[in-house]
Amino acid sequence: MAIVATSNTNKPATGRGSKRRMRLWLTFMILFMGWAAYTFIGQMKQQSETALRYETIEQQRNEAVARKQELNKQIERLNDPEYIEQLATKEQGMVKEGEKVIQVIE
């Protein structure tokens, strides 16, 4: 007499256990995808804040570079004797010997 062993591996999984596993798997996936979406949205917000901060700093840097260039030009002009004479005449009212100051009064 031969004993024949039957295996349940060929039968489709339709029992309560497989439904419970499927529900558990679905719950896990929903929680994981929710966490992933929450993290993604948080990172997008952080990225936009960082981009705004970068633009502000870049603008400040550009203003500082422009100011530095202005000051360098002013330093170059202050080394010119003619420019110093013009400043002395305009701002201090100084004149060279032999020149006269003419003021127009309305």
C-alpha positions in Angstrom: 0.0 0.0 0.0 1.3 3.3 -1.0 0.9 6.4 1.0 0.3 9.5 -1.2 1.0 12.8 0.4 -0.9 15.7 -0.8 0.4 19.2 -0.6 -1.5 22.4 -0.2 1.1 24.4 -2.2 -0.8 24.2 -5.4 -4.1 25.5 -4.0 -4.9 29.2 -4.3 -4.5 31.2 -1.1 -8.0 32.2 -0.2 -8.2 31.5 3.5 -8.5 33.8 6.4 -4.7 33.9 7.0 -3.9 35.1 3.5 -6.6 37.9 3.8 -5.1 38.9 7.1 -1.6 39.0 5.7 -2.9 41.0 2.7 -4.6 43.5 5.0 -1.5 43.8 7.1 0.7 44.3 4.0 -1.8 47.0 2.7 -1.8 48.8 6.1 2.0 48.7 6.1 2.2 50.1 2.6 -0.4 52.9 3.3 1.6 53.9 6.4 4.9 53.8 4.6 3.5 55.8 1.6 2.0 58.3 4.1 5.3 58.7 5.8 7.1 59.1 2.5 4.6 61.8 1.3 5.0 63.6 4.6 8.8 63.6 4.3 8.7 64.7 0.7 6.4 67.6 1.4 8.6 68.7 4.3 11.7 68.5 2.2 10.0 70.6 -0.5 9.1 73.2 2.0 12.6 73.2 3.4 14.1 73.5 -0.1 11.9 76.5 -1.0 13.0 78.2 2.3 16.6 77.5 1.5 16.3 78.8 -2.0 14.7 82.0 -0.7 17.5 82.4 1.8 20.1 81.8 -1.0 18.5 84.5 -3.2 18.6 87.0 -0.3 22.3 86.2 0.4 23.2 86.4 -3.3 21.5 89.8 -3.5 23.4 91.0 -0.5 26.6 89.7 -2.0 25.9 91.5 -5.3 25.2 94.8 -3.4 28.5 94.4 -1.5 30.4 93.8 -4.7 28.9 96.9 -6.3 29.7 99.0 -3.2 33.3 97.7 -3.2 33.7 98.7 -6.9 32.3 102.2 -6.1 34.8 102.6 -3.2 37.7 101.4 -5.4 36.8 104.0 -8.0 36.6 106.7 -5.4 40.0 105.6 -4.0 41.5 105.9 -7.6 39.9 109.3 -8.0 41.3 110.5 -4.7 44.8 109.8 -5.9 44.2 112.3 -8.8 45.3 115.9 -7.9 42.8 117.5 -10.2 39.9 115.6 -8.6 41.1 116.8 -5.1 41.2 120.4 -6.4 37.6 120.0 -7.6 36.5 118.7 -4.3 38.2 121.4 -2.4 36.6 124.1 -4.6 33.1 122.6 -4.5 32.9 121.4 -0.9 35.2 123.7 1.0 35.0 126.8 -1.2 38.7 126.9 -1.6 40.3 128.6 -4.5 43.9 129.0 -5.9 45.9 132.1 -5.4 44.8 134.7 -7.9 41.3 133.2 -8.5 38.2 134.9 -7.3 35.0 133.2 -6.1 31.9 134.4 -7.9 28.6 133.8 -6.2 25.3 134.3 -7.9 22.5 135.7 -5.7 19.0 135.7 -6.9 
